[in-house]
Amino acid sequence: MTDSKIFVGIRPIRSSSDKPAQPSAPRCQWDGCDSPGVQRAPVGSAAEGLYLSFCVKHSKIYAKGYSFYPSHSDPVVARYQLDAAAGKIATRGVRTDREHREAPLPSSIPSGSAKSLRARGIANRSHAAAAAPQIKLKPLEVKAFEVLGLEQVATSEEIKSRYKERLKADHPDANSGDRKSEDRLRATIEAYGILKLNGFC
């Protein structure tokens, strides 16, 4: 059939034994092991996003002594983590920048609205109304300004000053233990805490 002028260029069908070999798994990266490295093992904080390849046996050993932070890992596992981060051991994957990916704790960095207010250099209400467009605040921040009786563009000094005024006015010693003043005092403290936590004062 291969000599026919009609069927020029047609090749016979391959049998299953003629299939090209599939790419083999990488070799286990554990020292002295020649088994296929079929298991991924994360490097951790030193090189987040990268991983090593181990066989099943050594993957279990690595996992048992692994901590995200090499300083907390088993010494043998920590050596693999640090060597991988330093480029002494070949790794796979893509290194990620954790600082840009993780959301900051609310107590450590002001909210976006507080940072926006500061970035525009708002010094007083009249300047704020003229210089900056209205900034969207979180519902708790809006409520906190309402409780303190302040506009949303109040400065840090205005917030602190109003807080001190309310503390003196609603303190139980100044109101003979009036229940309503206690509730107002509690609301004032909570409102100030929210604004302080989010960087407004």
N, C-alpha and C positions, 0 to 999 in steps of 0.2 A: 504493500500500500504506500510506503514511503517513496517508491519510485514513480508513482503516478503523476502525470502532468497536471491533473485536476486538483490534487490535494497537496500541492507544493507548500512547504512551510508548516504544515500541521504536525504537531508533535504528539506522540502517544501519551495517553493519560498516565500520570504517575500513580504508583501504588502508595499506600500509607507509609511504607517503609522508606520511600524516596523523599519524604517531606524534609525541608531544611531543619536543622537542629534549632530548637528554641534557645534564646539567650539564657545562659545559666545564671543562677543567683550569685551575687558577690561572695567572696570568701569571708568567713567569720573573722572579725577584727580582734578577737581575743588573742593574746600572745600565744603562739604555738598551736593554734587550732586551724585545721584545714577543712572543716565542715562548711557547708553553704551558710552564708549569713542571711537567713530568711526573716529574721525578726528585726524590726526597727527599734532603736533605743535612743531616747532624746538626750541631748548633751546637757541641757539645763540653762540656768541663768547666764552662764559664761558665754554661751553661744546659742541663744534661743532660736528655734526654727531649724537647726541642724540636728542630724541624727547619725548614729553609728549603726552598723549592721552586725548582728551576732547570731550564732546558731541558737536553737531553742534552749539548750543546756546553759550556755553562757548568758543568754538573755535573762533567764531566771535568776542567775547569780547577780547580774547587774541590777535587775529590778529590786532585788532584796536589799541591796546596799545603797540604792539610789535616793538622793534628795535633790530637789530642784536647785538648791544652792550647794555647790561642791564642798563648801566648808562643813556641811552637815552630813555629807555622804560618807560611806565606808571608805577608808583610805585607798583601797585598790580601785574602787569605782571613781573616786575623786580624781585619781591620776588620769584615768581615761577621759573624764570630763575636761580637765585642764589641758591635757595634750591635744584634745580635739579643738578646743577653743583657741589654742595657740597655733594650730595648723600643723602640728606634728603627726596627727593621724588624719587620714582622708575622711571627709564627711560628705553627706548628701543633704539635700534640702536647700532652703534659702534662709539666711540669717535675718531675723526680724529685729526691729528696734523697739524694745519694750516701752521706752519712755513715751513714745508717741502713740502707742497703742492702748496703754492703760489709762483709765480715767483717774485723775487725782482725787485724793481724799477731800471731802468737803471742808474739813477743818484746816487743811494746809494751803489751799489756793482759793482766792475769791471766786464767786460765781461769775459767769460771763457778763451778766448785767452790771455787776459791781465794777469789773475790770473796764467795761465800756464807758461807764461814767467817769472813772478815773482817767482813762486814756484821753478823754475829751477835755480834761482839765476843768471840770465844772466847779466853780467856786461859789456861786450863789444861784438862787432861783431865777432871777431875771436873765442872767447870762445863759443859764441852761436852756430856758425856753427859746432864746434867740439862736443859740449856737448848735444845739444837738436835736436830732429828731427823737420822737418818743421811743424809749427803749422798752422792750417787752420784759416785764418782771415775772418771776414765778408767783403763783397764787399766794404762797406763804409770805413772800416778801411784800406783796401788795397789802396783805392783811396786817403785817407788822407795822407798816407805815401808817395804816388807818388807826390802829390801836394807839400809836404814839401821837396821832393827830398831826402828822407831817406830810408834806408833799413828797412824791417819789424821787424828786431831784435834790432832796435835803443833803447837806454836806455832813461829813463825819462829826464835825464840831456841833452842828445843830442836833444831830441824833443824840450825842452824849449829853448835851445840855438839857434836852427835853427829858431824857431818861432820869437825870438827877432831879429835875423838878418834880416829875411824877413820883419818884421814890419818896421824896420829902412830903409831898401832899397826901399820898395814900398810905404812908407808914402807920401801923397800928397805934404807935405811941401818940401820933398827931390826931388820931380819930377815935380814941377811946375804944378800940377793938371793934369798930363798925365792920360788919360782915361784907358790905358792898365795897368798902375801901380795900379789904383784903383781896377780893376777887379782881379789882382793878390793878392792884399791886402785882398779883400773880400774872395777869395778862401783860402788864408792862415789862416784867422781867423776861417772860417768854418771847415777846416781840423783839426786845433788845438783843436777846440771845440769838435769834434767827438772823437779824441784820449783822451782828458781829461775826457769826459763823460764816456768812456769805461775803464778808469783806467790805461791808458798807461803813463800818466804823472800827 
